[in-house]
């Protein structure tokens, strides 16, 4: 049984085959399960978010809890437009629709990056230009929010 604190982490390089299939790294397969939700990034980064069924449900519920009325309808339409669902075959492969591959500028090779609650698919060039952090690094803590400090 999965635990709510399961964490997808690490970076792996994979290749697409002739029919737009790529293998999910074994390190991610159990946590992602047999069906994944592919979303062309809602932040407009050139990548594809890959959620397990469980994590996608939490993500979608968060959208419903955050937005209301017309704004909620707009974000739901955006999500519907950028979403596809893929089964994971016995070899751990998924098929990424051509439209999403083009949107994320994915060539033959792809970086598969664990991002905690999801995996992201990136081209090497776009990953190199988007992997930096421009915020205040002094705010990074080794203690989780709400942890008891002694």
Beta strands, then each sheet from edge to edge (+ up, - down):
strand 1: 8-15
strand 2: 21-23
strand 3: 35-40
strand 4: 48-52
strand 5: 83-87
strand 6: 93-95
strand 7: 109-116
strand 8: 119-122
sheet 1: 1+ 7- 8+ 4- 3+ 5-
sheet 2: 2+ 6-
end
